[in-house]
Amino acid sequence: MTLLKRFCGYILAVFLSGQIHAQMPANSPYSIAWNRAQAQDVANADGYANIGFAPPLMSIRGKPFTATRVWRQVLTLHGQKSEENVQTLSAELTIARDSRGRIHTEMAFQEGSSRSPVKLDIYIYDPVAHTLYRYFTTPDYALPAKPEARLTHMQPMSELIQPIQPTENQEVIAPPERAPENPNNGANDQADEPRQPIPSREPEHDFGGKEVEQNHETARQPDDETQLSALLQQSSAPIPFTDDLGEKEIKGIRALGFRQVMPYGKSRQDYLIQDEWFSPEYAMNVAYSVLRSTPHMKTSYELTTIVDGEPDPSLFRVPAGYVVIEQPRIQKRTAPAK
């Protein structure tokens, strides 16, 4: 897999993640927690473009931490689950966020054939300086053969979004009157910040990571391997759907889960099952997995340790030895007049 394909795959993962979350019921605990965290992430960008990471890790203020998570990829070769046909790869990754919302996140991947070494894809996002650095390394953080770090200057959304211009025969419709502010929407305290829709009716949950007296439990869901086997035995492909997985603790952190099942392939004969467990307290996924039927491969990220407090400042700097290459700014294009 080339770096271009890898980048496209990452963008697709972020896009699909957004599409999947859009399909969740607006009043589900997961959606409410996600929307609140996303609203803080957008507001923290202060009118500039922000970054969506996969697995999700949002830029919020006042919740600094340093954590490790394990990436694991299990590939069954030739469709046979014998020991010699199962390839397992893993890497320990570091993720961090400081009090200002700066993010250091690492992802792992295997480039090329099944015998290729594992590489790390590292991002440093600064919503205050409005910058994003991206560079590649190895699991032991050695310099690659071509040590380059790409620097992207995040741009104001006003430079990226072109308002729709009315034509001569098109009536300009005045915007509706602004709805009264909801004083309980803590994520939307400032009037000029971008806003996310917040459902008007909320279930009886505290989404700040604290225990609540009334806890609505959902039915136990089958694991992804069991569900995948059942799907492959069906004669017709189902419509894509999502399941609310309820809540559970992962490493002592309360997490809300959901599952997306999606057929793919020319005849939609294959299936993808994606599970996400989101922490409202930390505004990130503490567990994430994608299981594909063809090839039979499961990729997962799971939190192993987390320490509250300000991270090592060096995590937000590109390591010595890398050449920083600035990326060109995106030019806003004006639609031609009709």
N, C-alpha and C positions, 0 to 999 in steps of 0.2 A: 504494500500500500504506500503510495507516494505521499509526501507531505501535503500536497494539494488535496488529495483524496481524504487524508486525515482531517484537514481543516474543514472540508465540506461535510464530512461525517459529523464533526463537532457541531457545526452550525445546524445541521439537520436534527441532531439530538436536542439542541436548545429549542428549535422550532417545534419539534414534536412534543417536547415537554410542555410548552406553552399551550399547544392545541389540546393536549390531554387534560391539563388543568382546567381549560375552558369547558370541558365536558362534564366536570363534576357538578353536582347540584349546588346551587348558590348558597343554600342554607346548611350544607354539611359542615361539621366541625373542621374538616380538612380545608375546605374552600375558604371559610371565614378566617382561619389562621393564616392561610397562604396569602389571601388578599390584603390582610393587615400588614404582613411582613413585606409584601411587594410594594405597598403604598409607601412604607418607610424607605425602602430601597430607592424608589423613584424620587422621593423627596430629598434624599441624601445626595443625589446627583445634582441638585440645585439648578435644574433647567437644562442640564447637559445630558447627552446620551449616556445610558448606563449599560451594564454588562449582565447578561444572563449566563450563569455557569451550569454545567451538567456534570455531576449531580448538583442540584441547586444549593447555593450558598449566597445569602443576600447581604448587601452592604447596609448595615444599620449601625447607629451610634450607641455607645454606652454598654456594649456587651462584648468586651474583649476576651479572647481565649486563644490557646494553642492546642491543637489536637493531632492525633495520628489516626489514620484509617487505612485499612488493608484493601487493596485491589486484588481481585482474584478472577481469573478467566479459566474456565473448564471447557475444553473442546473435545468432543467425542469424534474421533476420526473414523471414516468409513461406516458410520452408523452403528458401530459395534461397541458395547459398553464393557468390553474386556479390559483388563488392566493395561495391556500394552497399547490399546487404542485410545486411551484417555490421556490427554495432555493438560496438565495443570500449571498455570503460571501465577505468580503473585508478587506483589511489591508493597512495601510500607511507605505511605505518603504522609506528608506534613501539610496541614492547613491551618490558617491563622487569620484573625481579624482583630484590629486594634480599636480603641475607643472612638476614633474618627470614622470608622467604617472601612479603612484600608484592608484589602484582602490579599492573602497569599494562598493560592490553591494549586494543587498538583494532581495530574491525571496520568495514568499509565496506559500504554498501548504497545502492541507488537506490530512492527512495520515489516511488510513483505511476507515471506513464507512462514510456516509453523515452526521453523527452526531459527528464525531471526531473534535477536536479543530484544528484551523489553526496553523501552525508552520512556522517559518522563516528559510530559508537556506541562510547563509551569507558567502561571499567569500571576502578575502583580498589578492589582487594580487600585488606583488612588482616586476616590471621588472628590477629594479636596483639590488636588493638582489637575484633575481631569486627565489622567494618563493611564495607559495600559501597556505593560511590558509583557512580552511572551518570548520564551526561549526553551530549548530542548536540552536534556542532559540524560545521564544514565542513573540507575537506581543507587549507585554509590556517589552520585553528583560529580562525576568526572567531566572535564571539558570535552565536547564532541569534536569531531574532525573539523567542523565549520562552526566555530563558536559565535553565533550571531544572536542578538536580542532585538526583536522588532518592537519599536515604540510607536504607539498610536496615540495621538492627541484627541481626546474625546471632544466632540463639537457640540455647541448649543443645539438643542432640538429645533430652534428657529432656523438654523442653517440647513437642516436635513429634511424638514417637512415643508413642502410647498402647499400653501393654501389653495383650495380649488377656486379658480377664477370663473365668475359667471360669464356666460356668453351674452350677446346682445338681446336675445329673445328669452333669456332666463331671468326670472325674478329673484332678487336677493331676499332671502328669508331671514328675518331678524331672529337672533338666538332667543330661546325661551328664558323667562325670568329665572334667576338663580334660586334654587331651593334654599330654605333656611338651614343654617349650619346645625349639625348635631353635636352638642357639647360633649358627648361621650366618645366621639371618634378621635381618640388620642393620636392616631397616626396622621390626622389631617388638621393639625392645629393652625398652620399658617395658610392664609388665604391664597397666596400666590403659588403654592406648591402643586405639582401634578396630583391628581386624585384618582383613586380607584373606587369603583362602586362597592359600597358596603351594604349587605343585606339588612333590611329594616328589622327583621325578626331573627333573633339569635337563640340557639339552644342553650340549655343551662350548663355551660362550660366556662371555666376560666382559662383563657388562652395565654396566660402569662407563665405557664409552667407550674402552677400550684395545683394542689389537690382540691377537689370539690366534693361536696357531700353527695350530690346527685350525679351519678355516673352512668350514662346510658351505654350498655355493652351491646355489641353487635354479634351476630352468629359467627361461630368459628368458620373460617374460610379454608378450603383445601389448599395444600401447598402448591407451588407453581408447577412442579413436575407432575403431580397428580392431575391438575387441571389441564396441562398440556397433553397428557396421554388421552384424557377424555375427549379433548377437541380433535385430536388426530383420528379418533375412531368415528367421528361424525361423518355422515355422507355428504353434507352440504356445509358450506362456510357460513358461520354466523355473522351477524352485524357486529361491528366493534362495540365494546361496552366497557364500563368501569364498575368496580366494586369498592364499596367502603369497607376497609379492613378494621375499622374501629381504632382503638388505642392500646399501646403497650409500652413497657419500659425497656429501653436499650441502654445499657451501661448507666443505669440510674437516671436516664433522661426520658421524660414523657414524650412519646411520639405518636402522631396521627398517621394512619396508613391508608393507601388506596392502591388498587390494582387496575391496570389497563390491559385489555386483551384485544389484539389487533391482527387480523389476517393479512398476509402479503403474498407476493408472487403473481405471476401472470394469470393464474387461475385462482388466486387467493387460497391456495392449498396449504400454505405454511402459516405458522402462527408466531406471534411475539407476545410475551407476557412480561409486563413491566410492573414491578412493585416499588413503591416509594414510601418511606417513613420520615415524616417531617416533624421537626421540633419547633413548636411555637416560641419556646424560650430562646433558642439560639438562632432561629430563622435560617435553618439549613436542614438538609436531609442527613439523618444519622445512619440510615441504611438505604440502599438502592440496588436493584438488580434487574437485569434484562435477560430473559431466556428465549432463545430462538430455536425453532424446530429444525431448520435447514440453513447452514449446518447446525447440528445440535451443539449449541454453545451457550454457556451462562456466564455473564459478566456481572460482577458485583463489587460494591464499595460498602464497607461497614466500619463504623467508628470503633476504635479500640481503647483510646485514652483521650481525656480532655482535661485541661487545666485552665481555670479562670484566671484572668489578669492580663496585663499588657504583654504581647509577644516580644521576642528578640527583634530589635529594630532591623537587624541584618536581613530578616526575611522579606523586607520591603525594598531591598536594593538588589540590582542585578549583580551577580558574583563577578569578581575580578576575572579578566581574561576574555570577556565577551565584548564584541564590537556592537555598539548600539546603532541600529539603522532606523531612521525615522520614516514612517509610512506617509504617503501623500494624503492630504485632506480630501474629503469627499465634497465635490462641488454640487451645489443644489441646482437642479435643472428646472427651468421654467417651461411649463407646457405651452406649445405653440397655440396662438390664438386661432379660434375657429371662425 
